[in-house]
């Protein structure tokens, strides 16, 4: 499906065509076709094991499909040499549930990890001795509300603050799209709202695309503009938030029927 702005066609940022993923005897995704366009805020919803994390791994290029084609910014990464593939992957920032921070380092070093795709090895090593791009790191931390933690040891921060460090790292990376894998799965309800508010605000103010996997349907409805429902590796629905209905969610989360 082509989209247009003032008569000009807009190319999808991500495009999946009949994509399936299989791990041994386990089928994680089956014949998924969809497009995600620049500036969208997309929630992936569905029960555990539906294939949400697998889909995010396809979108950031860390996984290639068993069948079908994934195009990122118009590129089929499976057909690209490693160097060019990494250039495309640098444009996709991912926030993981477990943060993937180096706990014994100062916050500035973890934030500066967002530069690693652009920095040569010598610069990355030198920055561990004498932090570089401190102004950039400070601005990113200010955007997530913890500028005062620049030189704090990361393992002395709360879980919510560490999550903000992970977000600041992605901001320093300056990707065109942010992917978030269950970013509120391990925080309390109040922190959940803070994280979702922050993700929405960052994408609105930086004009980045957001794709986030969520178990909480209420946050998907309040913070995103499009829903993709996955169940047992299949695409059950793909619709604007305004068109979501209780029936859609009942079908999505229905318990499997016992067979005799």
ChimeraX attribute file (.defattr): number of C-alpha atoms within 10 A of each C-alpha:
attribute: neighborCount
match mode: 1-to-1
recipient: residues
	/A:1	6
	/A:2	9
	/A:3	11
	/A:4	9
	/A:5	7
	/A:6	5
	/A:7	7
	/A:8	8
	/A:9	10
	/A:10	12
	/A:11	17
	/A:12	19
	/A:13	20
	/A:14	20
	/A:15	21
	/A:16	22
	/A:17	15
	/A:18	15
	/A:19	21
	/A:20	22
	/A:21	23
	/A:22	13
	/A:23	9
	/A:24	6
	/A:25	6
	/A:26	8
	/A:27	15
	/A:28	20
	/A:29	26
	/A:30	19
	/A:31	15
	/A:32	20
	/A:33	16
	/A:34	16
	/A:35	15
	/A:36	20
	/A:37	18
	/A:38	17
	/A:39	16
	/A:40	19
	/A:41	24
	/A:42	26
	/A:43	27
	/A:44	27
	/A:45	26
	/A:46	25
	/A:47	17
	/A:48	13
	/A:49	13
	/A:50	21
	/A:51	26
	/A:52	27
	/A:53	19
	/A:54	19
	/A:55	24
	/A:56	20
	/A:57	17
	/A:58	21
	/A:59	25
	/A:60	22
	/A:61	22
	/A:62	12
	/A:63	16
	/A:64	20
	/A:65	20
	/A:66	14
	/A:67	16
	/A:68	16
	/A:69	19
	/A:70	26
	/A:71	19
	/A:72	22
	/A:73	19
	/A:74	13
	/A:75	16
	/A:76	16
	/A:77	24
	/A:78	15
	/A:79	8
	/A:80	12
	/A:81	9
	/A:82	10
	/A:83	9
	/A:84	11
	/A:85	17
	/A:86	15
	/A:87	12
	/A:88	19
	/A:89	19
	/A:90	21
	/A:91	18
	/A:92	21
	/A:93	23
	/A:94	26
	/A:95	21
	/A:96	17
	/A:97	15
	/A:98	15
	/A:99	17
	/A:100	12
	/A:101	20
	/A:102	14
	/A:103	14
	/A:104	12
	/A:105	15
	/A:106	19
	/A:107	28
	/A:108	28
	/A:109	25
	/A:110	25
	/A:111	27
	/A:112	24
	/A:113	21
	/A:114	23
	/A:115	20
	/A:116	14
	/A:117	15
	/A:118	12
	/A:119	12
	/A:120	10
	/A:121	11
	/A:122	8
	/A:123	14
	/A:124	20
	/A:125	12
	/A:126	11
	/A:127	17
	/A:128	15
	/A:129	9
	/A:130	10
	/A:131	17
	/A:132	16
	/A:133	12
	/A:134	16
	/A:135	9
	/A:136	16
	/A:137	27
	/A:138	19
	/A:139	16
	/A:140	24
	/A:141	26
	/A:142	15
	/A:143	17
	/A:144	21
	/A:145	15
	/A:146	17
	/A:147	18
	/A:148	10
	/A:149	18
	/A:150	20
	/A:151	13
	/A:152	14
	/A:153	17
	/A:154	23
	/A:155	15
	/A:156	13
	/A:157	15
	/A:158	10
	/A:159	16
	/A:160	17
	/A:161	16
	/A:162	22
	/A:163	24
	/A:164	24
	/A:165	29
	/A:166	26
	/A:167	29
	/A:168	32
	/A:169	27
	/A:170	24
	/A:171	25
	/A:172	22
	/A:173	23
	/A:174	18
	/A:175	19
	/A:176	20
	/A:177	25
	/A:178	24
	/A:179	22
	/A:180	22
	/A:181	22
	/A:182	20
	/A:183	22
	/A:184	23
	/A:185	15
	/A:186	13
	/A:187	14
	/A:188	10
	/A:189	11
	/A:190	8
	/A:191	14
	/A:192	18
	/A:193	15
	/A:194	13
	/A:195	20
	/A:196	19
	/A:197	14
	/A:198	17
	/A:199	21
	/A:200	18
	/A:201	15
	/A:202	19
	/A:203	18
	/A:204	15
	/A:205	8
	/A:206	13
	/A:207	14
	/A:208	19
	/A:209	23
	/A:210	26
	/A:211	24
	/A:212	25
	/A:213	25
	/A:214	21
	/A:215	17
	/A:216	14
	/A:217	14
	/A:218	9
	/A:219	16
	/A:220	23
	/A:221	17
	/A:222	12
	/A:223	18
	/A:224	20
	/A:225	15
	/A:226	22
	/A:227	25
	/A:228	21
	/A:229	25
	/A:230	25
	/A:231	22
	/A:232	18
	/A:233	22
	/A:234	18
	/A:235	20
	/A:236	16
	/A:237	15
	/A:238	17
	/A:239	13
	/A:240	13
	/A:241	18
	/A:242	10
	/A:243	10
	/A:244	15
	/A:245	9
	/A:246	8
	/A:247	8
	/A:248	13
	/A:249	16
	/A:250	10
	/A:251	12
	/A:252	20
	/A:253	15
	/A:254	10
	/A:255	9
	/A:256	6
	/A:257	6
	/A:258	5
	/A:259	4
	/A:260	3
